[in-house]
Amino acid sequence: MCDTCGCDHEQSHTHSHETRTVDVNQSLLKANEDAAVSNKKHFDDKGILAINLISSPGSGKTTLLEKTIEALKDKISIGVLEGDIETDLDAERIRAKGVPAVQLTTGGACHLDSAQIHRGFHSLEHQLHGKNLDVLFIENVGNLVCPSFFDLGEHVRIVLISVPEGHDKPVKYPKAIRTSQVLIISKSDLVQHFDFDLHKIKKDALALNPSLKIIVTSAKTGEGMEEWIDFLIHRLHR
């Protein structure tokens, strides 16, 4: 069970138990929403663009961040909050690129919440020694379900779907699409090796979210990276 969002699939189906579960979940979501509003105000006050990256495990979030840092770290100030159930391996990868990163381990929970972002950001500030950030990247726990329900106070939510995962993910996980502003289709260099319909995934995603921006990328070949970087710079200076 994820104690944070209450996703216990073995719970009793008695009416009283279901009522208590709904009440607890609503309370948790309300508390998270209140904290998200506070986070966003804090980011706004400091002039920080906060970006929440969600995806299944292995879609390439950390690799995308590494390539983004390589392209932009001499132009803008970047900080990263890394979410994982255990280990700080991804935070180590980010620090190796020369930017500050704080690992947020959930200990079993399937997503980050706003309170964790609040604490993690203040830990990150200690690494900055008074320096201001331009962009804060939040790499969420690898999961296309729970992170979709939890606002973290971000300005932009980006969902990644990699080619090996298949083109059916938007229809299987519609909330991830509906609550995001950008879909990044990653590992495009592998299209020839998988039964992946690029036209269909775009069509299905836009049917769920007509305003969604879609960027097709490959960290290996560099496809789409210029478009991605241009999006970030434009969004930062809006």
C-alpha positions as MATLAB code, in Angstrom:
seq = 'MCDTCGCDHEQSHTHSHETRTVDVNQSLLKANEDAAVSNKKHFDDKGILAINLISSPGSGKTTLLEKTIEALKDKISIGVLEGDIETDLDAERIRAKGVPAVQLTTGGACHLDSAQIHRGFHSLEHQLHGKNLDVLFIENVGNLVCPSFFDLGEHVRIVLISVPEGHDKPVKYPKAIRTSQVLIISKSDLVQHFDFDLHKIKKDALALNPSLKIIVTSAKTGEGMEEWIDFLIHRLHR';
ca = [
       0.000    0.000    0.000;
       1.076    3.536   -0.708;
       0.345    5.281    2.584;
       0.354    8.670    0.905;
      -2.347    8.128   -1.698;
      -4.142    5.128   -0.199;
      -3.830    2.824   -3.221;
      -4.526   -0.378   -1.274;
      -5.903   -2.920   -3.736;
      -6.567   -5.484   -1.000;
      -8.816   -3.305    1.113;
     -12.166   -4.573    2.408;
     -15.171   -3.629    0.338;
     -17.480   -2.897    3.271;
     -19.321    0.390    3.024;
     -17.802    1.810    6.210;
     -14.265    0.931    5.160;
     -14.787    2.465    1.717;
     -16.182    5.632    3.309;
     -13.185    5.973    5.609;
     -10.793    5.364    2.711;
     -12.455    8.043    0.577;
     -12.427   10.506    3.477;
      -8.743    9.906    4.177;
      -7.801   10.168    0.503;
      -9.754   13.408    0.090;
      -8.066   14.830    3.166;
      -4.636   13.863    1.864;
      -5.320   15.395   -1.536;
      -6.654   18.608    0.036;
      -3.573   18.922    2.262;
      -1.365   18.329   -0.769;
      -3.220   20.961   -2.804;
      -2.791   23.538   -0.037;
       0.942   22.795    0.148;
       1.192   22.967   -3.663;
      -0.273   26.481   -3.648;
       2.332   27.494   -1.073;
       5.132   25.894   -3.130;
       4.074   27.683   -6.289;
       3.923   31.054   -4.535;
       7.400   30.412   -3.172;
       8.717   29.587   -6.650;
       6.970   32.637   -8.120;
       8.420   34.924   -5.461;
      11.898   33.677   -6.303;
      11.367   33.789  -10.081;
      11.907   30.043  -10.473;
      10.323   27.978  -13.239;
       9.347   24.622  -11.659;
       8.964   21.622  -13.978;
       7.551   18.263  -12.897;
       8.663   15.261  -14.985;
       6.492   12.152  -14.773;
       6.806    8.824  -16.595;
       7.084    5.077  -16.215;
      10.421    3.743  -14.952;
      13.087    3.646  -17.648;
      11.515    6.165  -20.020;
      14.618    8.357  -19.965;
      13.805   11.193  -17.529;
      17.265   11.287  -15.989;
      18.981   11.041  -19.369;
      16.842   13.899  -20.667;
      17.875   15.960  -17.653;
      21.548   15.173  -18.231;
      21.341   16.298  -21.879;
      19.385   19.404  -20.862;
      21.968   20.337  -18.265;
      24.775   19.873  -20.788;
      23.024   22.274  -23.155;
      21.992   24.927  -20.642;
      24.106   24.888  -17.478;
      26.381   27.686  -18.750;
      23.356   29.817  -19.681;
      20.922   29.372  -16.808;
      20.978   28.167  -13.208;
      19.440   24.706  -12.754;
      18.546   22.694   -9.666;
      17.043   19.206   -9.466;
      14.891   17.310   -6.971;
      15.159   13.574   -7.669;
      12.336   11.287   -6.577;
      12.839    7.549   -6.110;
      11.570    4.838   -3.798;
      15.141    4.070   -2.717;
      18.802    5.011   -3.487;
      20.361    8.296   -4.565;
      21.796    6.993   -7.843;
      19.961    9.491  -10.047;
      20.927   12.450   -7.868;
      24.558   11.348   -8.167;
      24.231   11.313  -11.955;
      22.858   14.858  -11.910;
      25.532   16.177   -9.536;
      28.154   14.677  -11.850;
      26.886   17.144  -14.480;
      27.753   20.050  -12.223;
      24.367   21.123  -10.887;
      22.943   20.809   -7.346;
      20.541   17.944   -6.710;
      18.657   16.596   -3.705;
      17.440   13.014   -3.585;
      13.929   12.502   -2.228;
      13.355    8.850   -1.286;
       9.745    7.912   -0.642;
      10.350    4.599    1.101;
       7.627    2.876   -0.883;
       5.241    5.651   -1.860;
       4.535    5.738   -5.588;
       4.878    9.521   -6.050;
       6.245   12.719   -4.589;
       3.982   15.088   -2.679;
       4.062   18.825   -2.068;
       5.396   18.548    1.486;
       8.404   16.568    0.214;
       9.023   19.225   -2.435;
       8.896   21.947    0.210;
      11.496   20.172    2.362;
      13.608   19.141   -0.619;
      13.715   22.634   -2.040;
      14.965   24.102    1.217;
      17.672   21.432    1.310;
      18.592   22.399   -2.236;
      18.814   26.064   -1.234;
      21.557   25.160    1.251;
      23.632   23.870   -1.670;
      23.129   27.113   -3.595;
      24.826   29.366   -1.014;
      22.572   32.287   -1.845;
      22.592   31.777   -5.604;
      19.235   32.055   -7.356;
      17.803   29.299   -9.531;
      16.227   29.851  -12.929;
      14.755   26.381  -13.334;
      13.876   23.684  -10.818;
      13.388   20.229  -12.308;
      11.423   17.714  -10.242;
      11.976   14.160  -11.427;
       9.032   12.254  -10.010;
       8.933    8.597   -9.033;
       8.631    6.302  -12.058;
       4.868    5.789  -12.301;
       2.181    6.997  -14.702;
      -0.687    6.718  -12.201;
      -0.175    8.293   -8.768;
       1.964   11.312   -9.790;
      -0.884   12.425  -12.057;
      -3.076   13.102   -9.025;
      -0.595   15.180   -7.020;
       0.122   18.803   -7.870;
       3.531   19.776   -6.522;
       3.263   23.493   -7.186;
       4.948   23.160  -10.574;
       4.383   25.546  -13.459;
       4.750   22.850  -16.128;
       4.064   19.124  -15.990;
       5.789   17.004  -18.611;
       4.986   13.356  -19.262;
       7.502   11.122  -21.023;
       6.528    8.002  -22.949;
       9.325    5.988  -24.544;
       9.016    4.057  -27.789;
       9.607    0.642  -26.121;
       6.566    1.243  -23.875;
       4.196    1.249  -26.860;
       1.897    3.779  -28.473;
      -1.125    2.772  -26.359;
      -0.018    4.519  -23.174;
      -2.142    7.687  -23.601;
      -5.390    5.703  -23.721;
      -4.278    3.476  -20.840;
      -3.154    6.387  -18.640;
      -5.355    9.305  -19.712;
      -4.967   11.373  -16.544;
      -1.210   11.588  -17.103;
      -1.955   13.128  -20.497;
      -4.814   15.376  -19.388;
      -2.848   16.900  -16.498;
       0.338   17.562  -18.489;
       1.229   20.453  -20.753;
       3.921   18.599  -22.716;
       4.317   15.030  -23.971;
       7.848   13.961  -24.777;
       8.076   10.795  -26.843;
      11.547    9.524  -26.004;
      13.927    6.974  -27.541;
      12.673    7.737  -31.043;
      15.789    6.094  -32.492;
      14.210    2.735  -31.548;
      11.033    3.151  -33.612;
      12.285    0.789  -36.316;
      12.711   -1.966  -33.728;
       9.218   -1.782  -32.204;
       5.622   -1.876  -33.365;
       5.172    1.785  -32.532;
       2.713    4.033  -34.365;
       3.886    7.629  -33.978;
       0.801    9.025  -35.707;
      -1.563    7.099  -33.425;
       0.084    8.117  -30.152;
      -0.052   11.767  -31.195;
      -3.679   11.467  -32.300;
      -4.747    9.718  -29.081;
      -2.866   12.170  -26.867;
      -4.320   15.223  -28.591;
      -7.821   13.756  -28.395;
      -7.382   13.696  -24.608;
      -5.625   17.068  -24.379;
      -5.916   19.268  -27.506;
      -3.540   21.898  -26.099;
      -0.771   19.359  -25.440;
       2.636   20.136  -26.942;
       4.309   17.004  -28.321;
       8.064   16.702  -28.818;
       9.682   13.591  -30.296;
      13.184   13.086  -28.923;
      16.185   10.804  -28.932;
      19.000   11.341  -26.455;
      21.146    9.093  -28.647;
      20.734   10.902  -31.990;
      19.803   14.332  -30.650;
      16.459   14.373  -32.446;
      14.074   16.884  -30.906;
      16.574   18.232  -28.381;
      16.784   21.649  -30.019;
      12.977   21.897  -29.975;
      12.953   20.860  -26.305;
      15.604   23.407  -25.346;
      13.809   26.127  -27.305;
      10.600   25.303  -25.438;
      12.366   25.645  -22.097;
      13.990   28.956  -22.966;
      10.716   30.364  -24.302;
       8.806   29.187  -21.222;
      11.439   30.605  -18.899;
      11.213   34.058  -20.452;
       7.423   34.284  -20.726;
];
